[in-house]
């Protein structure tokens, strides 16, 4: 039995589902009608709570768990998903991701359908699958995908949903070029599980990943990143120029695996990018850098990231 199979269990159809909805997404669908038909036809009692501001997702999910919900479903973007997830850590109640909002990276990472009807179906059968995943902690606050500073912050902010819809995977190259033009580098100290792996090294970006998905198809940071492997992966970019950003983006697309006629890699990004993995990562920069978590700027360096393994249950296909 492999690790992923060991972390996936099967449960019976829930008797009741609580749905937490962020009404902000502009998707024009008959939300209530779809939910009602799916759950009613399956014989599942369901109820709905609406968020009105920051923090409501956490509070409503916590209340649902305390009141005995078998499953807590969340309709909204990744920000709402993270709020709901933060209330469900270390509980036995699984979270169901219902496609909504401009970002669905957590759903993409777990291969959960982003079409609402299909995601509802996951719990409407006699049996459904539940996967136990890791959660990262940034200075004690949870994140699901990744955190970072430097060029990472600029690329994440500039590669908007509209930009990705228009240019696909190349949005990250264009966003990277923009970030380079705006400049910015720092001296980095990086400590992984108590060992200093970078000391006073000039760099332009550092990303710490719990999950590899970046939001365009199967595009990911690295094939070694897994949301239930019990560790965080660290990526440190030492320099940035147009050629470097192109090579790094190709690496993210998996094109670095291509080989020439004599079996040597066509692309070698090792001089640009260093990688490590661990359970506790400290990052210090001079000067101070903005820090992003799952797409939102949340503070500045220094940052301390830790892994909380196998602590969140999610309904999956």
N, C-alpha and C positions, 0 to 999 in steps of 0.2 A: 504493500500500500504506500503510495507516494504521499508527500507532505500535504499537498492540496486536498487529496482525497480524505486524509485524516482530519482536516479542518472543515470538512463539509459533512453535514448531517441532514437527515430527512425528518420532517415533522408533518403531523396531520393538519388538515385544513383548519385555520383558526376559527374560533367561534365569534370573535369580535375584532374589528380593526378600527383604530383611531387614526384619522388623517389630519396631518398638520399642513395647512395650505398658506403659501405666500401669495397674496393676490396681485403682487406687482407684475409678474410676467404678462406680456401682452399677447400671448398665444390665444388666438380666437377659436376656442373649442368649447363645447357644452360640457364643462368639467363635471358639474353635479350630476348631469344625466348619465354621463359615461360611468362615473363611480357608482351611482345608484344601480344601474343596470348590471354592472359586473358583479358587485357584491351581493345584491338582492337575489340575482339568479343563482348564485352559488350558495345561498342560504346563510350568508355571513352578516351579522349585525354590524353596522358601521356608523360612525359619527365623525364630525368634522369640526376642527378649530382653525381660526384664521389668525395669522400674525399681523401685528400692527406696527411693530418697530423692532429695533435691535434687541436681541435677547429673548424675544417671545418664543422663538422656536425651541429653545432650551427649556423654558418654563412650561410650555404646553406639552412637550414630550415627557418631561419629568412627571407632570400631573397624570398623563395617560398611563405611564408605567405604574404609578402608585395606585391608580384606580383599576388595575388589572387587565389592561389591554393585552391581547395575545400578540398583536403586531402593531407597530407604530409606522404608518406610511407618511412620506414627506413629498409634497409637490412644491417645487421651487428650484432655484439654482443651487450651485455648490455652496454658497454662503448659508442658505437655509438648511441644506443637508448637514453642514458642519455644526450648526446650532443644535439641530435635533440629535445628531450623533453624540454631541458632548454630554447630553443628559442620559444616554443609554449605555455608556461605557460601564463595563463590569456588571451589567444586568443580563438576565437570560432572555430578554425580549428582543426579537430581531427587528431591524429597520427595513422597510420596503421603500425602494426608490421609485417614485413616479415621475416620469419625464416632464420637466417644466423649467422655465427660465432660460437664460441665455447660455448658461454653463451646465454641462452634465458630465463633467470629467470623471467623477466618482463612478457614475453609472457606466461610462465607457470602460473604465479600468476593470470593473467586475463583469463586463459583458451583459449588463442588464438592459433590456429594450428601453429605448427612450420614447417609443410610441405608447401613449397612456393605456390604451386598451390591452396591449400586450404585457405591459408591466403589471397591470391588475391581475391578469390571468395567472401570474406566478403563484399567487396564494389561493386562487379559486379552484384549484384541482384538489383531489383527495390527499395528495402529498405535495410538499414543496421543499426545496433545498435551502439550507441555511449555511452560510460560510462565515467562519470566525476570522476576523482580520485584525491587523495591528493598527495602532493609532500613534502618531508622533506627538510629542510635547515640545512646544517652543516656549522657553522660559516659563514652563508649567502649564501653558494653555494648549489645548489639543489642535492638531491639524491632521488631515487625511492624506493630502497629496505631497506637497513639498514646500520648503521655505528656502529663501535665498537672499543674497545681497549683491550689489554691484550691477554689472550688465544684466544679470538674471532678472533683477527688478524691472529694468527698463524694457527688456524684451517681453516679459509677461504682460506689462501694462500696454505696450504698443501693439502687440499681436492680438487685437480685439477680435471678437466674434465676427464682426462684419468684414474685417481684414482677412480672417481665415476663410470665411465663406467665399470671398472674392479670389484669393490667391492660393488657397490650400496650404500645403506644407511650406511653400516658399514665403509665406507670411513671416515666418520666423527669421528667414534670411533678411528680408526687408527691414523688419523690426531691429535686427541686430546691426545692420548698416546704420540705421538712424541712431542707435545707442552709441555706436563707435564715433559718429560725427559729433555727438554731444560730449564725447570724451569722458574721462573719469577713471581713475585707478587708485589702488591703495596698497599698503603693505599689510600682508595677512599673516596671522598666527593661527594655526588650526591644530587642535588637540583632539585625537580620536582615542577613546577609551583610556585616557590618561597618558597617551604617548603623543608628543609633539611631532607632527608629520610635516608641518610647514612653519618656518620661523623667519619672519621679516621678509617674506618673498613678495615681490611686486606682482599683483594680479588684478584682473578686471571683473571676476565673477566667482561666486561660490553658491552652489545649490546643494541642498540636503533633501533627499527624496525618500518618502515612504512608498510612493507609487510612481510608475514610470510614465503614465499617460500625460500627453501635453495638449491633446484636444483636436487633432486632425487625423481621422482614420485610425490606423494602428501606429501612428508616429509616437515614439517614446524616447525617453532619455537614454535608456540602455536596456538590453534584454536581461541583465542581471538583477534589475530592480523588481521586487515582488512585494505586494501589499500584505503578505502574510508570512514573510521569511524571518521575522523576529529581529530585523536589523534595519538601519538606515544606510543609504548610499550617499557618499559625498563626492561632488564633482568640483574641481578647482581649475578655472581657466586662467592661465598665467599671462597670456598676451592676447590681443585682439587686433586683427586687421581684416580687410575684406576677404582675403584668401582664407584666413583662419575661421571666420564666421561661416563661409561656404563649406569648408571641410567639416566643421562642427555640426552644421545643419545636416550635411550628408550622413554623418555618423548617426545622428538622431533618426534619420530615415532608414538606417540599416544598410546604406550603400557602402559603408566602410568594409563590409564583408566581401566585396567584389575582389577578385584576384586577376592578375595579368596572366599572360601565356605561360610564364614560368612558375606560377603559383604564389607570387608575392602580392601583398595587398596593394591595390591601386591607391588607397588613401591611408596615411598613417597620421592620426591626430595625437599620437602619444606625446609629442613635443609641446602641444598646446594644452592638453587636458590631462589632469591627474585624477585618479579615482581611488577611493578607499571605502570600507564599510565598517560599521561599528554600532554600538548601542548608545553611546554618549559622545556628542560632538560639541566642542567649544570653538567659536570663531571670534577673533578679535581683529579689528582693522584700524589703521591709521592713515587717513582720517576716518572718522565715523561714517558708516554707510547706512542708507535706508534698508530695511528688511521687509520682505513680502512673505505672506503666508497664504497659500492657496489663492493667489491672485490679488490680494489686498495688502497695501502697505500697513504694517502693524506696529512699527517701531524702528529702532536703530540698533546697530551693533554696540556692544558685544551680544552674541546670541548663544544660547545653550539649548541644544536639541537632544532629546532622549526618545527612545522607543518604549512604548507600552504594548508588549506583544499579546496577541490573541485575546483582545478585551472587548471587541465589538462584533455583534452578530448582524449579518445582513442577508436578506432573501436574495438568492441568485438563481439563474436558470438551471 
